[in-house]
Amino acid sequence: MKNRLKVLRAERNWSQADLADRLDVSRQSVNAIETGKYDPSLPLAFKIAAVFGLSIEQIFSADEAAQAAE
Amino acid sequence: MSTRAGQRPAVSKQQRKNLYLIGTLVATVIMVAGAAIAGRVSVPVGLALVLPAMVAVFAFSFLWFAALDELAQRAHYEAWFWGGSTGLLVAPLLIVSALLTGGQSDLVELALTYFGGGDNAREAFLNGVMVAIVPPVIGYGIWWLVFWLRKL
């Protein structure tokens, strides 16, 4: 799964620690999600969307390979 | 959810996590001290320390785990299942090895060397307990470490 977390965070001038604080998760978790090494659960995805004031679809999208397989 | 997303709670999950971890460690120290007292000084006094401390260790570690974020919990789930299960394979491997060789295999000798035992039934029992516990714990630790190295 791809995501725009890094861009959205940069637009708000937030560090990974700032975002982690807002999401009440560790900075390592934010880093793992941002780099695509971990896909968050649906509740956490909703929380991320709420923090940025966007919908989940505006932040997360399926990989090209996954989309091609559909 | 008790707070709206983006709103900082008074005490964060991370702070609670640290508090519960300290609680777990303190209760563990009391439990070990109680066991030492029970073995050397007084069984009733030792047990009076060990039993409540065991309950406290369980309670604090439960709260600590609940306060971890989902990725940290996932690391423990995977470490428990894959690492622990892989480590658990050592015991049946030793059993098969012992059955095939009449207890004379190198693997059995290795286990006896590291965990003691020999022909003494009491020590052999403790050896069996250690063989069942130590490899899964090592497997757990390795899997947990590899999980985080891959995620970071």
Backbone of each chain as ProteinMPNN parsed JSONL, in Angstrom:
{"seq_chain_A": "MKNRLKVLRAERNWSQADLADRLDVSRQSVNAIETGKYDPSLPLAFKIAAVFGLSIEQIFSADEAAQAAE", "coords_chain_A": {"N_chain_A": [[0.85, -1.202, 0.0], [0.517, 2.215, -0.83], [1.332, 5.487, 0.466], [0.692, 8.97, 1.384], [1.885, 10.097, 3.497], [4.373, 11.246, 4.26], [4.574, 13.522, 2.654], [2.272, 14.956, 3.401], [2.843, 15.384, 6.047], [5.134, 16.943, 5.844], [4.053, 19.207, 4.63], [2.711, 20.32, 6.727], [4.72, 20.879, 8.354], [5.507, 19.08, 10.326], [7.319, 16.943, 12.463], [8.307, 13.44, 12.484], [8.028, 12.623, 15.078], [6.232, 14.517, 16.067], [3.896, 13.853, 14.658], [3.583, 11.244, 15.553], [3.043, 11.725, 18.221], [0.578, 13.017, 17.993], [-0.934, 10.916, 17.028], [-0.733, 9.132, 19.018], [1.068, 7.0, 18.951], [4.225, 5.22, 18.544], [7.269, 6.844, 17.387], [8.68, 5.173, 15.734], [6.681, 3.607, 14.667], [5.321, 5.437, 13.042], [7.357, 5.977, 11.211], [7.665, 3.404, 10.05], [5.172, 3.097, 8.813], [5.175, 5.255, 7.062], [7.31, 4.635, 5.335], [6.268, 2.496, 4.069], [6.627, -0.004, 5.144], [4.957, -1.052, 6.925], [1.541, -1.648, 7.073], [-1.065, 0.214, 8.336], [-3.659, -0.599, 10.779], [-7.238, -0.568, 10.22], [-8.617, 1.093, 12.158], [-6.423, 2.736, 12.962], [-5.765, 3.887, 10.534], [-8.03, 5.436, 10.085], [-7.706, 7.218, 12.168], [-5.363, 8.513, 11.417], [-6.292, 9.739, 9.1], [-8.158, 11.476, 10.257], [-6.498, 13.144, 11.756], [-5.143, 14.525, 9.759], [-7.29, 15.68, 8.551], [-8.459, 14.606, 6.297], [-9.783, 12.199, 3.889], [-9.474, 8.608, 4.113], [-8.88, 7.526, 1.605], [-7.637, 9.644, 0.377], [-5.177, 9.621, 1.452], [-4.098, 7.024, 1.581], [-3.334, 4.526, -0.878], [-3.79, 1.743, -3.122], [-1.069, -0.468, -4.033], [0.579, -0.274, -7.258], [0.994, -2.761, -8.402], [-0.819, -4.317, -7.006], [-3.155, -3.102, -7.779], [-3.126, -3.679, -10.498], [-3.513, -6.382, -10.454], [-6.164, -6.61, -9.804]], "CA_chain_A": [[0.0, 0.0, 0.0], [1.276, 3.475, -0.871], [0.678, 6.552, 1.238], [1.228, 10.334, 1.209], [2.12, 10.567, 4.868], [5.56, 12.095, 4.35], [4.24, 14.808, 2.014], [1.288, 15.643, 4.249], [3.56, 15.796, 7.272], [6.03, 18.049, 5.467], [3.205, 20.389, 4.378], [2.337, 20.892, 8.033], [5.975, 21.107, 9.085], [5.523, 18.208, 11.502], [8.324, 15.869, 12.464], [7.69, 12.124, 12.732], [7.679, 12.579, 16.502], [5.004, 15.311, 16.223], [2.766, 13.054, 14.166], [3.441, 10.104, 16.47], [2.409, 12.279, 19.408], [-0.832, 13.259, 17.672], [-1.605, 9.63, 16.804], [-0.499, 8.328, 20.212], [1.855, 5.81, 18.625], [5.65, 5.521, 18.624], [7.867, 7.423, 16.173], [9.059, 4.038, 14.897], [5.481, 3.189, 13.927], [5.1, 6.431, 11.982], [8.393, 5.74, 10.205], [7.362, 2.153, 9.346], [4.01, 3.332, 7.936], [5.609, 6.211, 6.03], [8.194, 3.969, 4.364], [5.539, 1.385, 3.461], [7.018, -1.291, 5.718], [3.844, -1.524, 7.754], [0.228, -1.101, 6.735], [-1.79, 0.381, 9.607], [-5.002, -1.182, 10.894], [-8.291, 0.375, 9.795], [-8.803, 2.169, 13.164], [-5.31, 3.695, 12.921], [-5.882, 4.631, 9.273], [-9.061, 6.458, 10.32], [-7.129, 8.218, 13.067], [-4.429, 9.29, 10.587], [-7.125, 10.578, 8.23], [-8.748, 12.534, 11.094], [-5.435, 14.084, 12.133], [-4.859, 15.379, 8.595], [-8.535, 16.256, 8.056], [-8.686, 14.076, 4.948], [-10.355, 10.848, 3.9], [-8.445, 7.564, 4.011], [-8.496, 7.389, 0.189], [-6.756, 10.76, 0.002], [-3.852, 9.383, 2.054], [-3.616, 5.682, 1.224], [-3.812, 3.943, -2.135], [-3.234, 0.409, -3.355], [0.128, -0.533, -4.887], [0.273, -0.461, -8.677], [0.942, -4.207, -8.661], [-2.078, -4.809, -6.446], [-4.226, -2.573, -8.621], [-3.079, -4.398, -11.773], [-4.027, -7.731, -10.228], [-7.623, -6.569, -9.621]], "C_chain_A": [[0.886, 1.253, 0.0], [0.572, 4.499, 0.019], [1.406, 7.886, 1.044], [1.603, 10.951, 2.555], [3.274, 11.567, 4.951], [5.276, 13.495, 3.78], [3.309, 15.618, 2.905], [1.931, 16.172, 5.53], [4.445, 16.999, 6.981], [5.243, 19.337, 5.23], [2.842, 21.102, 5.678], [3.561, 21.183, 8.91], [6.031, 20.3, 10.393], [6.682, 17.226, 11.36], [7.587, 14.539, 12.653], [7.232, 12.026, 14.191], [6.395, 13.369, 16.762], [3.777, 14.497, 15.826], [2.506, 11.869, 15.103], [2.702, 10.536, 17.735], [0.905, 12.475, 19.173], [-1.62, 11.951, 17.513], [-1.538, 8.723, 18.028], [0.109, 6.966, 19.87], [3.335, 6.186, 18.723], [6.142, 6.141, 17.31], [8.262, 6.312, 15.198], [7.864, 3.558, 14.064], [5.201, 4.142, 12.775], [6.097, 6.196, 10.853], [8.074, 4.479, 9.377], [6.179, 2.327, 8.39], [4.433, 4.197, 6.746], [6.444, 5.54, 4.937], [7.545, 2.735, 3.735], [5.918, 0.02, 4.007], [5.925, -1.87, 6.612], [2.559, -0.838, 7.309], [-0.591, -0.987, 8.014], [-3.141, -0.329, 9.59], [-6.013, -0.133, 10.437], [-8.533, 1.46, 10.856], [-7.676, 3.208, 13.131], [-5.352, 4.518, 11.627], [-6.928, 5.739, 9.408], [-8.513, 7.591, 11.185], [-6.173, 9.132, 12.293], [-5.224, 10.254, 9.703], [-7.704, 11.746, 9.027], [-7.71, 13.585, 11.472], [-5.131, 15.048, 10.983], [-6.128, 16.041, 8.04], [-8.851, 15.823, 6.635], [-9.391, 12.725, 5.044], [-9.207, 9.839, 3.752], [-7.941, 7.442, 2.57], [-7.559, 8.497, -0.273], [-5.341, 10.564, 0.546], [-3.265, 8.044, 1.587], [-4.172, 5.252, -0.132], [-3.136, 2.588, -2.328], [-1.977, 0.501, -4.198], [-0.29, -0.71, -6.335], [0.126, -1.948, -8.999], [-0.374, -4.787, -8.174], [-3.248, -4.344, -7.299], [-4.309, -3.349, -9.938], [-3.687, -5.791, -11.64], [-5.544, -7.759, -10.123], [-8.374, -6.614, -10.953]], "O_chain_A": [[1.87, 1.335, 0.734], [-0.624, 4.39, 0.287], [2.557, 7.934, 0.608], [1.628, 12.171, 2.713], [3.173, 12.596, 5.619], [5.684, 14.507, 4.349], [3.526, 16.807, 3.136], [1.602, 17.253, 6.018], [4.502, 17.949, 7.761], [5.7, 20.424, 5.581], [2.687, 22.322, 5.716], [3.447, 21.663, 10.038], [6.532, 20.772, 11.414], [6.976, 16.746, 10.266], [6.391, 14.52, 12.945], [6.197, 11.433, 14.497], [5.565, 12.957, 17.572], [2.773, 14.451, 16.536], [1.358, 11.538, 15.402], [1.851, 9.812, 18.252], [0.078, 12.15, 20.025], [-2.81, 11.887, 17.822], [-2.193, 7.682, 18.08], [-0.277, 5.933, 20.418], [3.661, 7.349, 18.961], [5.515, 5.983, 16.262], [8.188, 6.491, 13.982], [8.017, 3.157, 12.911], [4.882, 3.712, 11.666], [5.728, 6.214, 9.679], [8.2, 4.49, 8.152], [6.179, 1.774, 7.29], [4.099, 3.915, 5.595], [6.293, 5.849, 3.754], [8.181, 2.016, 2.965], [5.578, -1.004, 3.414], [5.975, -3.037, 7.0], [2.497, 0.386, 7.186], [-0.793, -1.984, 8.708], [-3.692, -0.62, 8.529], [-5.68, 1.042, 10.288], [-8.645, 2.634, 10.505], [-7.928, 4.407, 13.255], [-5.016, 5.702, 11.628], [-6.734, 6.847, 8.906], [-8.815, 8.764, 10.965], [-6.167, 10.349, 12.479], [-4.877, 11.428, 9.575], [-7.74, 12.875, 8.538], [-8.011, 14.778, 11.502], [-4.893, 16.235, 11.203], [-6.038, 16.881, 7.144], [-9.439, 16.579, 5.862], [-9.572, 12.179, 6.133], [-8.11, 10.191, 3.316], [-6.744, 7.278, 2.331], [-6.78, 8.308, -1.207], [-4.415, 11.267, 0.141], [-2.086, 7.955, 1.245], [-5.309, 5.563, -0.488], [-2.067, 2.321, -1.78], [-1.822, 1.431, -4.989], [-1.371, -1.227, -6.62], [-0.75, -2.344, -9.767], [-0.975, -5.636, -8.834], [-4.207, -5.084, -7.517], [-5.398, -3.641, -10.434], [-4.293, -6.313, -12.576], [-6.157, -8.807, -10.327], [-9.604, -6.588, -10.97]]}, "seq_chain_B": "MSTRAGQRPAVSKQQRKNLYLIGTLVATVIMVAGAAIAGRVSVPVGLALVLPAMVAVFAFSFLWFAALDELAQRAHYEAWFWGGSTGLLVAPLLIVSALLTGGQSDLVELALTYFGGGDNAREAFLNGVMVAIVPPVIGYGIWWLVFWLRKL", "coords_chain_B": {"N_chain_B": [[-13.143, 5.763, 21.587], [-11.45, 7.941, 23.774], [-10.483, 10.485, 23.415], [-10.508, 13.051, 20.909], [-9.121, 12.491, 17.648], [-5.846, 13.687, 17.143], [-5.924, 15.376, 19.254], [-4.087, 15.96, 22.145], [-3.829, 13.613, 24.751], [-3.955, 13.918, 28.404], [-2.21, 12.205, 29.81], [-0.07, 10.423, 27.946], [-0.259, 7.492, 25.826], [2.229, 6.392, 25.553], [3.542, 7.279, 27.86], [2.044, 6.004, 29.826], [2.645, 3.421, 29.128], [5.374, 3.251, 29.79], [5.183, 3.568, 32.547], [3.751, 1.244, 33.303], [5.594, -0.64, 32.52], [7.698, -0.175, 34.276], [6.369, -0.86, 36.621], [5.978, -3.597, 36.115], [8.644, -4.497, 36.111], [9.488, -3.862, 38.745], [7.711, -5.437, 40.246], [8.567, -7.919, 39.34], [11.151, -8.053, 40.384], [10.525, -8.104, 43.119], [9.178, -10.525, 43.173], [11.221, -12.358, 42.506], [12.941, -11.88, 44.643], [11.294, -12.732, 46.713], [11.132, -15.446, 46.081], [13.761, -16.186, 46.538], [13.935, -15.708, 49.272], [12.04, -17.539, 50.183], [13.334, -19.901, 49.537], [15.604, -19.856, 51.122], [15.294, -18.573, 53.648], [12.562, -18.23, 54.864], [9.689, -20.021, 54.133], [6.843, -19.301, 54.319], [7.021, -16.445, 54.506], [8.373, -15.886, 52.141], [6.525, -16.857, 50.246], [4.432, -15.119, 50.773], [5.387, -12.871, 49.622], [5.938, -13.675, 46.999], [3.485, -14.621, 45.779], [1.526, -12.385, 45.679], [3.168, -10.714, 44.177], [3.44, -12.122, 41.803], [0.841, -11.936, 40.777], [0.773, -9.189, 40.458], [2.808, -8.84, 38.537], [1.61, -10.11, 36.349], [-0.674, -8.483, 36.035], [0.419, -5.887, 35.596], [2.002, -6.371, 33.313], [0.048, -7.078, 31.514], [-1.386, -4.667, 31.309], [0.693, -3.094, 30.337], [1.144, -4.297, 27.83], [-1.286, -3.748, 26.613], [-1.058, -1.032, 26.389], [0.835, -0.673, 24.465], [1.613, 0.42, 21.107], [0.039, -0.485, 17.948], [1.938, -1.595, 16.176], [4.078, -2.352, 17.795], [2.767, -4.244, 19.346], [2.215, -6.082, 17.367], [4.797, -6.944, 16.777], [5.365, -8.43, 19.061], [3.352, -10.392, 18.932], [4.086, -11.771, 16.578], [6.679, -12.566, 17.271], [6.109, -14.207, 19.433], [4.523, -16.212, 18.209], [5.953, -17.177, 15.821], [8.757, -17.121, 16.512], [8.726, -18.242, 19.115], [7.416, -20.674, 18.584], [9.205, -21.87, 16.789], [11.458, -22.144, 18.425], [10.389, -23.942, 20.19], [10.508, -26.266, 18.795], [12.886, -27.475, 19.367], [12.642, -29.172, 21.57], [10.966, -31.494, 20.725], [12.751, -32.36, 18.777], [14.924, -33.194, 20.263], [13.726, -35.268, 21.649], [13.082, -37.1, 19.577], [15.655, -37.555, 18.645], [16.781, -38.727, 20.925], [15.198, -41.03, 21.116], [15.887, -42.405, 18.798], [18.522, -43.031, 19.211], [18.773, -44.24, 21.598], [19.139, -42.478, 23.693], [21.73, -41.633, 23.477], [22.616, -39.65, 21.773], [24.409, -36.895, 20.171], [23.052, -34.507, 20.384], [21.459, -34.814, 22.656], [23.471, -35.06, 24.547], [24.546, -32.538, 24.346], [22.449, -30.955, 25.332], [22.4, -31.89, 27.954], [24.89, -31.039, 28.787], [24.63, -28.239, 28.73], [22.38, -27.714, 30.346], [22.561, -29.316, 32.555], [21.811, -32.295, 34.527], [22.178, -35.299, 33.731], [22.22, -38.47, 35.277], [20.665, -38.054, 37.424], [17.439, -37.921, 38.574], [15.927, -35.69, 39.484], [17.437, -33.489, 38.627], [17.397, -34.059, 35.923], [14.722, -33.662, 35.354], [14.498, -30.902, 35.784], [16.224, -30.147, 33.772], [14.7, -30.874, 31.56], [12.6, -29.051, 31.843], [13.97, -26.661, 31.428], [14.848, -27.038, 28.788], [12.429, -26.918, 27.534], [11.714, -24.299, 27.962], [13.862, -22.393, 27.548], [14.855, -22.45, 24.715], [12.444, -21.547, 23.248], [12.219, -18.961, 24.354], [14.612, -17.781, 23.512], [14.204, -17.964, 20.743], [11.972, -16.305, 20.528], [13.089, -13.824, 21.271], [14.984, -13.443, 19.204], [13.329, -13.404, 16.932], [11.76, -11.162, 17.488], [13.678, -9.153, 17.466], [14.589, -9.291, 14.795], [12.209, -8.653, 13.491], [11.906, -5.911, 14.16], [14.256, -4.885, 13.052], [13.704, -5.212, 10.379], [11.555, -3.529, 10.042], [12.409, -0.99, 10.61]], "CA_chain_B": [[-11.973, 6.609, 21.817], [-11.741, 8.926, 24.808], [-10.119, 11.819, 22.933], [-10.589, 13.186, 19.463], [-7.823, 12.308, 16.997], [-5.089, 14.92, 17.02], [-5.925, 16.056, 20.546], [-3.157, 15.238, 23.014], [-4.355, 13.277, 26.072], [-3.129, 14.424, 29.52], [-1.134, 11.223, 29.956], [-0.06, 9.708, 26.668], [-0.14, 6.032, 25.858], [3.66, 6.093, 25.74], [3.876, 7.496, 29.277], [1.415, 4.913, 30.582], [3.412, 2.215, 28.799], [6.597, 3.28, 30.605], [4.77, 3.367, 33.944], [3.413, -0.171, 33.469], [6.831, -1.416, 32.379], [8.405, -0.035, 35.56], [5.584, -1.689, 37.55], [6.287, -5.01, 35.832], [10.013, -4.782, 36.547], [9.539, -3.814, 40.216], [7.012, -6.636, 40.738], [9.42, -9.073, 39.03], [12.243, -8.054, 41.379], [9.93, -8.553, 44.383], [8.876, -11.949, 43.003], [12.496, -13.098, 42.575], [13.419, -11.757, 46.026], [10.428, -13.606, 47.499], [11.536, -16.833, 45.807], [15.046, -16.391, 47.221], [13.637, -15.78, 50.712], [11.34, -18.821, 50.417], [14.302, -20.993, 49.413], [16.725, -19.783, 52.077], [14.983, -18.061, 54.984], [11.246, -18.636, 55.362], [8.743, -20.316, 53.039], [5.625, -18.465, 54.377], [7.343, -15.043, 54.176], [8.685, -15.868, 50.712], [5.286, -17.001, 49.472], [3.642, -13.901, 50.977], [5.915, -11.905, 48.651], [5.891, -14.21, 45.628], [2.149, -14.747, 45.189], [0.99, -11.087, 45.226], [4.05, -10.165, 43.134], [3.096, -12.803, 40.541], [-0.406, -11.314, 40.29], [1.139, -7.831, 40.023], [3.55, -8.971, 37.274], [0.636, -10.404, 35.307], [-1.537, -7.307, 35.822], [1.193, -4.787, 34.989], [2.421, -6.717, 31.957], [-1.178, -7.013, 30.703], [-1.637, -3.238, 31.052], [1.798, -2.635, 29.481], [0.911, -4.765, 26.462], [-2.448, -3.019, 26.086], [-0.653, 0.351, 26.115], [1.737, -0.627, 23.305], [0.889, 0.711, 19.872], [-0.269, -1.733, 17.228], [3.126, -2.199, 15.557], [4.83, -3.004, 18.876], [2.013, -5.457, 19.693], [2.411, -7.02, 16.252], [6.143, -7.514, 16.946], [5.291, -9.47, 20.099], [2.538, -11.5, 18.418], [4.892, -12.545, 15.617], [7.793, -13.184, 18.008], [5.539, -15.294, 20.232], [4.077, -17.328, 17.371], [6.986, -17.757, 14.964], [10.002, -17.333, 17.257], [8.469, -19.188, 20.198], [7.107, -21.992, 18.012], [10.44, -22.422, 16.232], [12.266, -22.562, 19.573], [9.731, -25.097, 20.794], [10.854, -27.453, 18.006], [14.093, -28.092, 19.924], [12.253, -30.263, 22.476], [10.672, -32.741, 19.992], [13.971, -32.788, 18.082], [15.705, -33.929, 21.264], [13.012, -36.519, 21.947], [13.292, -38.006, 18.439], [17.072, -37.9, 18.657], [17.01, -39.664, 22.037], [14.532, -42.295, 20.806], [16.612, -43.095, 17.729], [19.879, -43.435, 19.611], [18.755, -44.768, 22.969], [19.582, -41.423, 24.607], [23.183, -41.42, 23.372], [22.941, -38.744, 20.661], [25.177, -35.678, 20.479], [22.103, -33.456, 20.773], [21.101, -35.049, 24.063], [24.674, -34.734, 25.33], [24.661, -31.072, 24.333], [21.431, -30.434, 26.258], [22.837, -32.235, 29.313], [26.041, -30.191, 29.101], [24.212, -26.855, 28.992], [21.347, -27.558, 31.372], [22.781, -30.244, 33.665], [20.87, -33.412, 34.474], [22.853, -36.585, 33.915], [21.37, -39.587, 35.673], [19.869, -37.634, 38.561], [16.067, -37.689, 38.078], [15.485, -34.332, 39.8], [18.147, -32.588, 37.705], [16.923, -34.352, 34.565], [13.418, -33.006, 35.233], [14.777, -29.472, 35.605], [16.802, -30.037, 32.433], [13.566, -30.901, 30.624], [11.885, -27.772, 31.959], [14.807, -25.639, 30.777], [14.825, -27.29, 27.336], [11.119, -26.481, 27.031], [11.545, -22.849, 28.144], [14.944, -21.532, 27.036], [14.857, -22.237, 23.257], [11.38, -20.636, 22.799], [12.515, -17.574, 24.754], [15.659, -17.303, 22.594], [13.539, -17.785, 19.452], [11.126, -15.115, 20.687], [13.969, -12.642, 21.246], [15.581, -13.284, 17.868], [12.279, -13.0, 15.982], [11.368, -9.788, 17.849], [14.757, -8.272, 16.995], [14.562, -9.285, 13.322], [10.993, -7.908, 13.112], [12.158, -4.465, 14.239], [15.304, -4.527, 12.08], [13.066, -5.152, 9.058], [10.564, -2.438, 9.986], [13.005, 0.345, 10.808]], "C_chain_B": [[-12.308, 7.715, 22.818], [-11.413, 10.344, 24.359], [-10.252, 11.855, 21.421], [-9.21, 13.017, 18.871], [-7.123, 13.651, 16.856], [-5.024, 15.706, 18.314], [-5.024, 15.271, 21.492], [-3.811, 14.906, 24.348], [-3.404, 13.749, 27.162], [-1.935, 13.498, 29.764], [-1.155, 10.368, 28.697], [0.074, 8.207, 26.891], [1.306, 5.633, 26.135], [4.066, 6.244, 27.21], [3.288, 6.375, 30.143], [2.197, 3.618, 30.376], [4.667, 2.13, 29.676], [6.292, 2.993, 32.079], [4.479, 1.885, 34.208], [4.658, -1.052, 33.364], [7.634, -1.369, 33.678], [7.703, -0.9, 36.619], [5.894, -3.169, 37.378], [7.662, -5.378, 36.368], [10.125, -4.825, 38.073], [8.886, -5.08, 40.801], [7.845, -7.892, 40.476], [10.555, -9.192, 40.042], [11.719, -8.573, 42.72], [9.654, -10.065, 44.331], [10.149, -12.798, 43.155], [13.044, -13.058, 44.003], [12.617, -12.685, 46.941], [10.818, -15.067, 47.335], [12.846, -17.151, 46.523], [14.832, -16.535, 48.721], [12.979, -17.121, 51.044], [12.321, -19.99, 50.418], [15.338, -21.011, 50.519], [16.331, -19.409, 53.5], [13.655, -18.618, 55.505], [10.282, -18.836, 54.199], [7.488, -19.437, 53.135], [5.896, -17.006, 53.984], [7.617, -14.912, 52.672], [7.436, -15.925, 49.858], [4.4, -15.76, 49.586], [4.12, -12.795, 50.027], [5.68, -12.379, 47.221], [4.482, -14.159, 45.028], [1.534, -13.402, 44.777], [1.841, -10.477, 44.099], [3.75, -10.817, 41.784], [1.838, -12.202, 39.924], [-0.097, -9.92, 39.736], [1.892, -7.865, 38.694], [2.568, -9.202, 36.129], [-0.194, -9.155, 34.984], [-0.777, -6.186, 35.111], [1.594, -5.123, 33.552], [1.225, -6.715, 31.0], [-1.448, -5.552, 30.313], [-0.567, -2.662, 30.122], [1.549, -3.038, 28.032], [-0.248, -3.992, 25.821], [-2.074, -1.58, 25.714], [0.325, 0.457, 24.94], [0.945, -0.222, 22.067], [0.818, -0.563, 19.03], [0.942, -2.39, 16.59], [3.953, -2.948, 16.609], [4.117, -4.285, 19.315], [2.213, -6.527, 18.624], [3.771, -7.708, 16.371], [6.106, -8.654, 17.969], [4.452, -10.666, 19.642], [3.38, -12.401, 17.513], [6.033, -13.276, 16.32], [7.292, -14.382, 18.807], [5.212, -16.481, 19.335], [5.234, -17.975, 16.614], [8.266, -18.081, 15.72], [9.829, -18.384, 18.336], [8.219, -20.593, 19.659], [8.359, -22.654, 17.443], [11.339, -22.933, 17.356], [11.713, -23.817, 20.223], [10.072, -26.393, 20.054], [12.084, -28.177, 18.553], [13.724, -29.305, 20.781], [11.887, -31.543, 21.707], [11.879, -33.273, 19.223], [14.842, -33.628, 19.018], [15.053, -35.275, 21.576], [13.252, -37.539, 20.835], [14.729, -38.504, 18.424], [17.379, -38.932, 19.747], [16.404, -41.028, 21.736], [15.321, -43.105, 19.779], [17.957, -43.655, 18.182], [19.932, -44.034, 21.011], [19.324, -43.768, 23.963], [21.056, -41.102, 24.51], [23.573, -40.399, 22.288], [23.723, -37.519, 21.129], [24.263, -34.559, 20.966], [21.712, -33.571, 22.238], [22.278, -34.684, 24.961], [24.847, -33.219, 25.457], [23.684, -30.451, 25.338], [21.838, -30.7, 27.703], [24.002, -31.351, 29.741], [25.586, -28.787, 29.502], [23.252, -26.722, 30.167], [21.522, -28.503, 32.552], [21.83, -31.42, 33.544], [21.55, -34.722, 34.752], [21.86, -37.665, 34.313], [20.473, -39.245, 36.87], [18.465, -37.233, 38.073], [15.597, -36.25, 38.3], [16.124, -33.327, 38.831], [17.674, -32.803, 36.271], [15.572, -33.687, 34.313], [13.614, -31.507, 34.974], [15.385, -29.207, 34.233], [15.681, -29.982, 31.389], [12.795, -29.603, 30.633], [12.657, -26.682, 31.216], [14.784, -25.789, 29.257], [13.502, -26.799, 26.736], [10.971, -24.965, 27.077], [12.595, -22.022, 27.403], [14.919, -21.359, 25.509], [13.695, -21.362, 22.753], [11.645, -19.178, 23.161], [13.588, -16.968, 23.837], [15.049, -17.031, 21.21], [12.68, -16.539, 19.435], [11.983, -13.855, 20.53], [14.539, -12.377, 19.862], [14.526, -12.778, 16.886], [11.863, -11.55, 16.221], [12.394, -8.794, 17.29], [14.737, -8.143, 15.462], [13.35, -8.505, 12.818], [11.283, -6.418, 13.077], [13.236, -4.023, 13.261], [14.702, -4.411, 10.676], [12.116, -3.97, 8.934], [11.202, -1.06, 10.061], [13.956, 0.714, 9.672]], "O_chain_B": [[-13.354, 8.354, 22.704], [-11.998, 11.303, 24.862], [-10.128, 10.835, 20.742], [-8.219, 13.361, 19.515], [-7.751, 14.644, 16.488], [-4.184, 16.592, 18.471], [-5.175, 14.057, 21.631], [-4.305, 15.808, 25.025], [-2.216, 13.959, 26.918], [-0.8, 13.952, 29.905], [-2.134, 9.677, 28.417], [0.455, 7.732, 27.961], [1.573, 4.669, 26.852], [4.836, 5.44, 27.736], [3.936, 5.869, 31.059], [2.39, 2.83, 31.302], [4.979, 1.077, 30.232], [7.03, 2.281, 32.759], [4.913, 1.338, 35.222], [4.761, -2.08, 34.033], [8.178, -2.379, 34.125], [8.357, -1.583, 37.408], [6.053, -3.902, 38.354], [7.84, -6.423, 36.995], [10.774, -5.711, 38.629], [9.422, -5.707, 41.715], [7.838, -8.823, 41.282], [10.88, -10.287, 40.5], [12.376, -9.379, 43.38], [9.867, -10.783, 45.308], [10.148, -13.819, 43.842], [13.545, -14.06, 44.514], [13.173, -13.338, 47.824], [10.837, -15.832, 48.3], [13.023, -18.249, 47.051], [15.461, -17.372, 49.369], [13.307, -17.757, 52.046], [12.172, -20.942, 51.185], [15.896, -22.064, 50.828], [16.954, -19.869, 54.457], [13.631, -19.383, 56.469], [10.081, -17.936, 53.384], [7.088, -18.866, 52.121], [5.127, -16.4, 53.238], [7.165, -13.971, 52.021], [7.282, -15.177, 48.893], [3.709, -15.388, 48.638], [3.356, -11.897, 49.672], [5.282, -11.606, 46.35], [4.306, -13.706, 43.897], [1.065, -13.272, 43.647], [1.322, -9.819, 43.197], [3.798, -10.156, 40.747], [1.767, -11.985, 38.714], [-0.621, -9.518, 38.698], [1.654, -7.029, 37.823], [2.672, -8.576, 35.074], [-0.392, -8.812, 33.818], [-1.271, -5.608, 34.142], [1.535, -4.263, 32.673], [1.368, -6.391, 29.821], [-1.703, -5.244, 29.149], [-0.862, -1.855, 29.24], [1.717, -2.231, 27.117], [-0.195, -3.632, 24.645], [-2.693, -0.981, 24.834], [0.611, 1.559, 24.473], [-0.254, -0.487, 21.981], [1.442, -1.576, 19.347], [0.984, -3.615, 16.469], [4.463, -4.037, 16.348], [4.762, -5.288, 19.619], [2.359, -7.712, 18.926], [3.893, -8.903, 16.103], [6.726, -9.699, 17.776], [4.794, -11.814, 19.928], [3.386, -13.623, 17.66], [6.326, -14.434, 16.022], [7.94, -15.427, 18.86], [5.571, -17.618, 19.644], [5.472, -19.176, 16.745], [8.804, -19.18, 15.592], [10.645, -19.295, 18.475], [8.733, -21.576, 20.192], [8.551, -23.861, 17.597], [11.912, -24.019, 17.257], [12.46, -24.649, 20.738], [9.942, -27.484, 20.61], [12.306, -29.348, 18.247], [14.396, -30.336, 20.733], [12.449, -32.597, 22.006], [12.021, -34.482, 19.038], [15.417, -34.639, 18.614], [15.734, -36.286, 21.745], [13.583, -38.694, 21.104], [14.998, -39.688, 18.222], [18.132, -39.881, 19.527], [16.997, -42.061, 22.048], [15.412, -44.329, 19.874], [18.466, -44.622, 17.614], [21.01, -44.302, 21.541], [19.925, -44.159, 24.963], [21.592, -40.383, 25.353], [24.747, -40.304, 21.93], [23.706, -37.156, 22.305], [24.632, -33.768, 21.835], [21.64, -32.579, 22.964], [22.097, -34.07, 26.013], [25.231, -32.696, 26.502], [24.04, -29.545, 26.091], [21.649, -29.852, 28.575], [24.099, -30.958, 30.904], [26.079, -28.215, 30.474], [23.3, -25.736, 30.903], [20.7, -28.49, 33.468], [21.11, -31.53, 32.551], [21.513, -35.218, 35.878], [20.774, -37.756, 33.74], [19.631, -40.047, 37.275], [18.324, -36.319, 37.261], [14.955, -35.658, 37.433], [15.456, -32.444, 38.294], [17.563, -31.852, 35.497], [15.3, -33.21, 33.211], [12.995, -30.925, 34.083], [15.108, -28.185, 33.605], [15.705, -29.165, 30.469], [12.382, -29.104, 29.587], [12.078, -25.888, 30.474], [14.71, -24.8, 28.528], [13.454, -26.331, 25.598], [10.187, -24.4, 26.314], [12.258, -21.062, 26.71], [14.957, -20.222, 25.038], [13.926, -20.503, 21.903], [11.342, -18.271, 22.387], [13.496, -15.807, 23.436], [15.334, -16.009, 20.585], [12.657, -15.802, 18.449], [11.65, -12.949, 19.766], [14.575, -11.237, 19.4], [14.774, -11.854, 16.111], [11.641, -10.798, 15.272], [12.045, -7.755, 16.729], [14.85, -7.048, 14.912], [13.448, -7.778, 11.829], [10.96, -5.736, 12.105], [13.16, -2.93, 12.701], [15.154, -3.591, 9.876], [11.896, -3.465, 7.833], [10.608, -0.073, 9.627], [14.538, 1.799, 9.682]]}, "name": "protein", "num_of_chains": 2, "seq": "MKNRLKVLRAERNWSQADLADRLDVSRQSVNAIETGKYDPSLPLAFKIAAVFGLSIEQIFSADEAAQAAEMSTRAGQRPAVSKQQRKNLYLIGTLVATVIMVAGAAIAGRVSVPVGLALVLPAMVAVFAFSFLWFAALDELAQRAHYEAWFWGGSTGLLVAPLLIVSALLTGGQSDLVELALTYFGGGDNAREAFLNGVMVAIVPPVIGYGIWWLVFWLRKL"}
